[in-house]
Amino acid sequence: ENNPSLIISEFMADNNQTLADGDGDYSDWIELFNPTNEAIHINSWYLTNNLSQPAKWRFPSADILSLTIAPGEFFIVFASGKGTSDIPYIDKKSYIHTSFKLASDSEDLALVMDDEQTIVHYYKAFPQQKQDISYGTSEREVEIGYFTSPTPGKSNSQMFAGFVKDTRFSVDRGFYNEPFDTEITTDSEGATIRYTLDGTDPSETNGEIYT
């Protein structure tokens, strides 16, 4: 189970314009948060995107750079693939970079202690990620989901559970000479489908409800 010390409070696996690293690149990023009343040292701890390989990338040792997360403090790491476990990469803004990138389709993400096996906090096969939309947990680990607005280094915003699946039409689009019946469906259980006939985008306040 997740150890209740540090948590991976937020991450972005498809960063296009949300947060630039010290090199000016929009790399994937991971936010750590300390919800405890004590400072926590993370020197020689690990981050991994594969739970079967817990010691994939190591934070610098204390003789290279002292890393302490104070109570209530956030800490940003870029998952850019620029770093290595042997030679840490620290950019012009003092951000540390991992040796791996995050896959936007789905993979693991875990924070591991310096014993290479104690998992402090993890996501197992997190769901598909969307461009410039972050994912994570509330700061007390009450729930997990996507955030309406990314907040790297700050308290998380309002959360939502997921995305509605796309709609499918029983008749393909095209030009037809005769009237026909068509059915619209989605795999998202309980979803409400709205449609318009004037070319405008349907929304919660625009369009007719499909039944």
C-alpha positions as CSV (number, residue, x, y, z in Angstrom):
1,E,0.0,0.0,0.0
2,N,1.0,3.6,-0.4
3,N,3.1,4.9,2.5
4,P,1.5,8.0,3.9
5,S,4.6,10.2,3.9
6,L,5.2,11.9,0.5
7,I,2.7,11.6,-2.3
8,I,2.9,12.1,-6.1
9,S,0.2,14.7,-5.9
10,E,0.1,15.7,-9.6
11,F,1.8,14.9,-12.9
12,M,1.5,15.7,-16.6
13,A,2.4,13.1,-19.2
14,D,1.6,15.3,-22.3
15,N,3.0,18.7,-21.5
16,N,2.6,21.0,-24.6
17,Q,2.5,24.5,-23.1
18,T,1.8,24.2,-19.3
19,L,5.2,24.4,-17.7
20,A,8.6,24.9,-19.3
21,D,11.7,23.4,-17.8
22,G,15.0,25.4,-17.3
23,D,16.0,24.6,-20.9
24,G,12.8,26.1,-22.3
25,D,11.4,22.6,-23.2
26,Y,7.9,21.5,-22.3
27,S,8.8,18.1,-20.8
28,D,6.6,15.8,-18.7
29,W,6.6,16.8,-15.1
30,I,5.9,15.2,-11.7
31,E,4.9,17.0,-8.5
32,L,5.7,15.6,-5.1
33,F,4.0,16.9,-2.0
34,N,4.8,16.5,1.7
35,P,1.5,16.4,3.7
36,T,3.2,15.5,7.0
37,N,4.4,17.7,9.8
38,E,8.1,16.8,9.3
39,A,10.7,17.5,6.7
40,I,11.5,14.5,4.5
41,H,14.8,13.9,2.8
42,I,14.6,12.3,-0.6
43,N,18.3,12.0,-1.4
44,S,19.0,8.6,-3.2
45,W,15.3,7.9,-3.4
46,Y,13.9,6.7,-6.7
47,L,11.2,7.5,-9.3
48,T,10.1,4.8,-11.8
49,N,7.5,4.4,-14.6
50,N,7.6,0.6,-14.2
51,L,6.7,-1.0,-10.9
52,S,8.7,-4.1,-11.8
53,Q,11.8,-1.9,-12.0
54,P,11.5,0.2,-8.8
55,A,15.1,1.6,-8.9
56,K,14.9,2.9,-12.4
57,W,16.0,6.5,-11.7
58,R,17.7,7.8,-8.5
59,F,17.6,11.2,-7.0
60,P,21.1,12.7,-6.4
61,S,22.9,11.7,-3.3
62,A,23.4,14.2,-0.4
63,D,27.0,14.8,-1.3
64,I,25.9,16.1,-4.7
65,L,22.7,18.0,-3.8
66,S,20.8,18.1,-0.5
67,L,17.1,17.4,-1.2
68,T,14.6,18.1,1.5
69,I,10.8,18.7,1.2
70,A,9.5,20.7,4.0
71,P,6.0,20.2,5.5
72,G,3.3,21.4,3.1
73,E,5.9,22.0,0.4
74,F,5.8,20.9,-3.3
75,F,8.7,19.6,-5.3
76,I,8.8,19.5,-9.2
77,V,10.8,16.9,-11.1
78,F,10.8,16.9,-14.9
79,A,10.5,13.4,-16.6
80,S,12.3,14.5,-19.7
81,G,14.7,11.6,-20.3
82,K,17.6,14.1,-20.1
83,G,19.0,12.7,-16.9
84,T,20.7,9.4,-15.8
85,S,20.8,7.7,-12.4
86,D,24.6,8.0,-12.4
87,I,24.9,11.6,-13.5
88,P,22.0,13.8,-12.4
89,Y,20.8,16.5,-14.9
90,I,19.9,19.8,-13.3
91,D,18.8,22.6,-15.7
92,K,19.2,26.4,-15.5
93,K,16.2,26.7,-13.2
94,S,17.6,24.1,-10.8
95,Y,15.0,21.5,-11.9
96,I,16.1,17.9,-11.7
97,H,15.4,15.6,-14.7
98,T,14.7,11.9,-14.7
99,S,16.2,9.4,-17.2
100,F,12.7,8.5,-18.4
101,K,9.7,10.2,-20.0
102,L,6.0,9.5,-19.2
103,A,3.8,7.7,-21.7
104,S,0.5,9.4,-22.3
105,D,-1.3,6.2,-23.1
106,S,-0.8,4.4,-19.8
107,E,2.0,3.2,-17.5
108,D,3.0,3.1,-13.9
109,L,4.4,5.9,-11.8
110,A,6.0,5.3,-8.4
111,L,8.1,7.0,-5.7
112,V,10.5,4.5,-4.0
113,M,12.7,4.9,-0.9
114,D,16.5,4.5,-1.0
115,D,16.3,0.8,-0.1
116,E,15.1,0.2,-3.7
117,Q,11.9,-1.6,-2.7
118,T,9.8,0.4,-0.3
119,I,7.1,2.1,-2.5
120,V,6.1,5.4,-0.9
121,H,3.3,6.3,-3.4
122,Y,2.3,4.9,-6.7
123,Y,-0.1,4.8,-9.6
124,K,-0.5,1.5,-11.3
125,A,-1.3,1.7,-15.0
126,F,-2.7,5.3,-14.8
127,P,-5.3,6.0,-17.5
128,Q,-4.7,7.6,-20.8
129,Q,-3.6,11.2,-20.4
130,K,-4.7,14.3,-22.5
131,Q,-2.5,17.2,-23.7
132,D,-2.0,19.9,-21.0
133,I,-4.3,18.2,-18.6
134,S,-2.8,16.9,-15.3
135,Y,-3.7,13.9,-13.2
136,G,-3.1,13.0,-9.6
137,T,-4.6,12.8,-6.1
138,S,-6.1,15.2,-3.6
139,E,-3.5,16.2,-1.0
140,R,-4.9,13.8,1.5
141,E,-5.3,11.0,-1.0
142,V,-9.1,11.1,-0.8
143,E,-9.6,10.6,-4.5
144,I,-7.7,10.3,-7.8
145,G,-8.5,11.9,-11.1
146,Y,-7.9,14.7,-13.7
147,F,-7.6,18.3,-12.8
148,T,-9.6,21.1,-14.5
149,S,-6.5,23.4,-14.3
150,P,-2.9,22.2,-13.8
151,T,-1.2,23.6,-10.7
152,P,2.4,22.6,-10.6
153,G,3.9,23.6,-7.3
154,K,0.6,24.7,-5.8
155,S,-2.5,23.1,-4.2
156,N,-4.5,21.1,-6.7
157,S,-7.6,22.4,-8.4
158,Q,-11.0,20.9,-8.8
159,M,-10.9,17.2,-9.9
160,F,-13.0,15.2,-12.4
161,A,-13.1,11.4,-12.8
162,G,-12.5,11.0,-16.6
163,F,-13.6,11.8,-20.1
164,V,-16.7,10.9,-22.0
165,K,-16.2,8.3,-24.7
166,D,-16.7,9.5,-28.3
167,T,-20.1,9.0,-30.0
168,R,-20.8,6.5,-32.7
169,F,-23.5,6.8,-35.4
170,S,-25.2,3.7,-36.9
171,V,-25.1,5.3,-40.3
172,D,-21.9,6.8,-41.7
173,R,-21.8,10.5,-42.6
174,G,-22.3,11.3,-46.3
175,F,-24.9,12.5,-48.8
176,Y,-28.2,10.7,-49.0
177,N,-31.3,11.1,-51.2
178,E,-33.8,9.4,-48.9
179,P,-34.6,9.9,-45.2
180,F,-33.2,7.3,-42.8
181,D,-33.1,6.5,-39.1
182,T,-29.8,6.6,-37.3
183,E,-28.8,5.7,-33.7
184,I,-26.2,7.6,-31.6
185,T,-24.4,5.7,-28.9
186,T,-21.4,6.1,-26.5
187,D,-19.6,3.7,-24.2
188,S,-19.8,6.2,-21.3
189,E,-22.6,4.9,-19.0
190,G,-25.0,7.5,-18.0
191,A,-23.8,10.1,-20.5
192,T,-26.3,12.6,-22.0
193,I,-25.9,13.2,-25.7
194,R,-26.9,16.6,-27.2
195,Y,-27.2,17.5,-30.8
196,T,-27.8,20.6,-32.9
197,L,-29.2,21.1,-36.4
198,D,-27.8,24.6,-37.1
199,G,-24.1,23.8,-37.2
200,T,-23.3,25.2,-33.8
201,D,-21.5,23.2,-31.1
202,P,-23.7,21.3,-28.7
203,S,-23.2,22.0,-25.0
204,E,-24.9,21.8,-21.7
205,T,-27.0,24.8,-22.6
206,N,-27.1,24.5,-26.4
207,G,-28.9,21.8,-28.5
208,E,-31.4,19.1,-28.0
209,I,-31.0,16.0,-25.8
210,Y,-30.9,12.9,-27.9
211,T,-33.1,9.9,-26.8
